[in-house]
Amino acid sequence: MTIRPEPKPGVMEISPYVGGKSAVPGGRKPIKLSSNEGALGPSPKAVEALAKSAMDMHRYPDGGAVALRAAIAKRFGLDAERIVCGAGSDELIALLIKAYAGPGDEVLYSQYGFVMYPISTHAAGATPVTAPEKGYRSDVEALIAKAGPKTKLCFVANPNNPTGSFITGAELKRLRDGLPPHTLLVIDAAYAEYVSRNDYSAGVELVDAGANTVMLRTFSKMFAMGGLRLGWAYAPANVVDVLNRVRGPFNVSAQAQAAGVAALEDLAHQDASRAHNERMLAWFPAELAKLGLSALPSVGNFVLIEFPKAGKTAAAANEFLMARAIIPRAVANYGLPDFLRVTLGAEAEMREVVAALTDFMKA
Ligand SMILES: *Cc1c(COP(=O)(O)O)cnc(C)c1O
């Protein structure tokens, strides 16, 4: 037997993250609706800032991301001292779990919660615990019932990916009040920029109210900058201090910082992105209904479409769409084998999806 290095307990229990596909058979240009990337693409001003900063790529970035944190603070009315930036919110999810949980500890999230939570939990050697959902929505009372002395963190994606559902500001407050005070509540608000419901809250007031709640945000979805890897946390001072100790000193590139500042300043592009999404959120499910298909109610930039268990199945639809160079996201890995998640893309793209699904249902 050869002796070889073995990873820490937990690492080999990780089911590696499988990203949305980006190519289709035949090498045609695909319609990529598998990763919830903003339909309008990035702000032209962000692209310009990125190109300008390319000349300086021999310089290390500002490790404190001072200008970017100031721009985030200004745009969202927050205190820049309580913001920490990361290489995508995925990095911040991993850092929070690494900092607060280890072997013997539990990390709690809901049944259809985002897959990065179990991945980062196993990587830290901690134990993932899930609470059942009701009607494809996080169930606050079920989460509270699963929390105990070992629960170091509780993650709630709000809105959730892949379901598209959200819990109200009142439910979020009930969750915070019902969780033990030693449990760090992480509100992953990756799609907050899209939500216009007035009973929704991204959680800022809960972060402000104590020392045990964090809000995570990203530039990957509505800002359509996933390729640059940029996310941020809004946190109480004690958690900011912890994140700044465990993160890499230069975890956010200078190019991402420059593009992020420019994107935040381009309010017109943000308004256009939100307005486009509102239109698609109303139009696309109505078109599906005409085909006898239904989508779960969503407040994000994607919908989860339900297919019959036999005949016109989700797996068959996935294959049919792929053959038409349309890439949806299969979500069987979430325990949702009868659904496909489809990002709300540009209008022309969504019309192609409707045409393809029309043929699929007739075929
Ligand atoms: C996309 C997504 C993220 C991760 O985004 P980053 O690209 O890492 O910033 C985090 N949480 C949820 C719920 C997401 O859908």
PDBQT file of the ligand as one rigid body, heavy atoms in Angstrom, charges set to zero:
ROOT
HETATM    1  C1  LIG A 401     -25.336  32.990  -7.764  1.00  0.00    +0.000 C 
HETATM    2  C2  LIG A 401     -25.516  32.874  -6.304  1.00  0.00    +0.000 A 
HETATM    3  C3  LIG A 401     -24.485  33.168  -5.405  1.00  0.00    +0.000 A 
HETATM    4  C4  LIG A 401     -23.047  33.306  -5.799  1.00  0.00    +0.000 C 
HETATM    5  O1  LIG A 401     -22.726  34.350  -6.517  1.00  0.00    +0.000 OA
HETATM    6  P1  LIG A 401     -21.215  34.777  -6.742  1.00  0.00    +0.000 P 
HETATM    7  O2  LIG A 401     -21.058  34.734  -8.218  1.00  0.00    +0.000 OA
HETATM    8  O3  LIG A 401     -20.293  33.844  -6.026  1.00  0.00    +0.000 OA
HETATM    9  O4  LIG A 401     -21.183  36.135  -6.160  1.00  0.00    +0.000 OA
HETATM   10  C5  LIG A 401     -24.743  33.114  -4.055  1.00  0.00    +0.000 A 
HETATM   11  N1  LIG A 401     -25.952  32.777  -3.594  1.00  0.00    +0.000 NA
HETATM   12  C6  LIG A 401     -26.976  32.483  -4.416  1.00  0.00    +0.000 A 
HETATM   13  C7  LIG A 401     -28.280  32.128  -3.839  1.00  0.00    +0.000 C 
HETATM   14  C8  LIG A 401     -26.781  32.514  -5.797  1.00  0.00    +0.000 A 
HETATM   15  O5  LIG A 401     -27.782  32.170  -6.621  1.00  0.00    +0.000 OA
ENDROOT
TORSDOF 0
